[in-house]
Amino acid sequence: MTTQGALLFVLHAHLPWVRHPEYARFMEEDWLYEAMSETYLPLLAMMDRLSQEQIPFALTMSLTPPLCEMLSDPLLQERYAKRLDDLIALGEKVTEESQGSPFESAAFEGYATLCELRSLYRHYQGRILDGFAKHAHSGQLEILTCGATHGLLALTATPEARHAQLAVAVANYEKHFGRKPEGIWLGECAYQAGLDQHLAANGLRYMFLETHGLLYAEPPPRFGHYRPILSEAGVVAFGRDPECSRQVWSAESGYPGDPTYREFYRDAGWDVPREWLNELLGGEDTPRANVGFKLHRITGKVELHQKEPYIPGLARARAMEHAQHFLQARKHQLTELKAHMGVTPLVVAPYDAELFGHWWYEGPLFIEALFRQAQHYPELQLVTPRQWLTEVPEIQVTRPAPSSWGDKGYWDVWLNPDNAWMYRHLHRAEEAMRELAGQYPEPSPLQARVLTQLGRELLLAQASDWAFIVTMKTTVPYAFKRTRLHLSQFAQLLEQLQREAIDEAFLEELEARDNIFPELDYQAWKPLEGEIHLSGVSSVAID
Amino acid sequence: MSSEQTPRAPAAAPSAETPFIDWGPSLPARYGTGRARLLVANPETLYLTWESSLEAPSLWRIELARKDEPTIDFVLDGKSEELWLKVTPASVGEVRLFREEALVASLPFETPRAAPAELPPFKVERWASVHADQAPSDIDPPAGQPAPQHGFSVDTLPTSSRPTST
């Protein structure tokens, strides 16, 4: 490698499994629809454009199993298509109404963008994973997997539960992308000593850790977090660079807070005549809500009613300036690092994908500008993990440190007095599942269906999203409800199986509603030979 | 109990009387089999939870034993079944659970470090070489054919094989 250094740009795309066929419209399903219009489709459009223009790019993205399952679910695809149509219809009305006003260009830009996204969605016949897979095959996009339901593996009680989260994820990746994954985004970047053995056993060869996962490694790595390290089990760990994070994430100085950019919190759902929203909100009587069509810019630290009209051309130009600023900063950073280190440094810049587009509307434009402008920075090489490891195979062997990318750097966000009650039940379910997988090596077809559904319910309850939401105090009732619902369904199915009194109607209902991972094999929980010890978790029988 | 070892207020138990968590179907109040668990929340905090199969309330004593530090006791009445314990980063120890003064569980722990590790007294580094078995362009399967699997292999390098120019 002859450059000053390399940049590894990573997007973590994840949403919890939210699918409610029992309701015609369900508010939390909007998380997916908003992310589709604002993040996933714009990112795919960006990759398509770069590819058509033969502009090289190197992007690494995790697409978590629940997200892949939702993106390929026919019901959600159909619902999203309808929602996009409704949003475009609203955009058309707003555009007509805004003609000659200061909001004319904002309305037209929003409307035209949505129309382009609809064309793209139709081009892929709703199967946008095909688009991501296409770019992965070209080698310019590297797709990572994640734990099956983004479970926080560092807080699981049994090695079998950790193995199942990984084995189910690997099988799901293979189903969607036709090959096994090489890398994983650990849910919340949460690492505990011993997890590397589980990753290696499932064929996963690299992961991403918070900065101190490398800085506090034992022995300390010679190049800090500016070079990946290799764990004892043979798993490569890439460490997040805090400087890259700060430039984008910082609430005070981060790019997304620029006054020129589109304001997230001022939404047409609160401004347009209520009757225009009937289709989008599912009726005349439902309360107003954000719909994802926005006409104002951030403006500055002013009240929402003082926000000024959004000017798309200015915002686009600003995104390009910010991309240039980011690249300049990386160039200086890498040049200094190389002089100091004497070898090529690697800077890893991981972000939540939904930051780009959903929270920061111009985020996908920023990334596109970054790839376009990077061609003019010969000092800097954009790489994927595979490209880096192919070109720079020498790697220091050391033990990564326990860490997460959550607040305070460990597991407080997912284990604190507000959500600790979850673990007693989750751990009981884990142990029951392990026992069942050993007890039923050759189940009847009906028993096999129950065992499979038990696995689904456990996985869905394990999603780290629920504990996170409780701590963040956002949609807390929903998080509580989902945790209790899946654990309760698990308990009911378990009791039916043990009593040999399976309620088939109940089972069918669950299979239809929680239909994630149709390929699931409950034997993923079968007792493992040879315990893999995980630091940080102890569990013993008493009495 | 020293002032530094004051446990945090226990978390609310998942009961129907607690409105904050009363969303969704109820979960078993008890599972009928005894179990004790210890989770590390951060370098300075442990979360201990347990359930006894015995119905009668018991007097519980928890002993926090750490290497090179004095042992600390906590005595709890029969209702409480969880405790947050303060410890120090990078510490190794054991939490012992006693019911009516009889030891019923020993749970080892090791807390993460909160600062970089010290460099070893004499600098010995281990290096390895990672090889990608196949390039991504080679793994696009022909139509209808299963994708060939790929991955990385690792060779251990001699200590002297450190990167010098790449």
Interface residues (C-beta under 8 A of the other chain):
Chain A: M1 A136 H137 S138 G139 E142 L155 A157 G178 R179 K180 E182 A193 G203 R205 Y206 L215 Y216 A217 E218 P219 P220 R222 R227 L230 G234 V236 G342 V343 T344 R386 L389 T390 E391 V392 P393 E394 I395 Q396 V397 T398 A401 P402 S403 K408 G409 Y410 W411 D412 L415 N416 P417 D418 A420 W421 Y423 R424 H425 H427 R428 V476 P477 Y478 F480 K481 R482 T483 R484 L485 L487 S488 A491 S535 G536 V537 S538 S539 V540 A541 I542 D543
Chain B: R8 A9 P10 A11 A12 A13 P14 F20 I21 W23 G24 P25 S26 L27 P28 Y31 T33 G34 R35 A36 R37 L38 L39 V40 A41 N42 P43 T45 Y47 T49 W50 E51 S52 S53 L54 E82 W84 V95 L97 R99 V104 A105 S106 L107 P108 F109 E110 P112 R113 A114 A115 P116 A117 E118 L119 P120 V124 E125 R126 W127 A128 S129 V130 H131 A132 A135 P136 S137 I139 D140 P141 P146 A147 P148 Q149 H150 G151 F152 V154 T156 L157 S161 R162 P163 T164 S165 T166
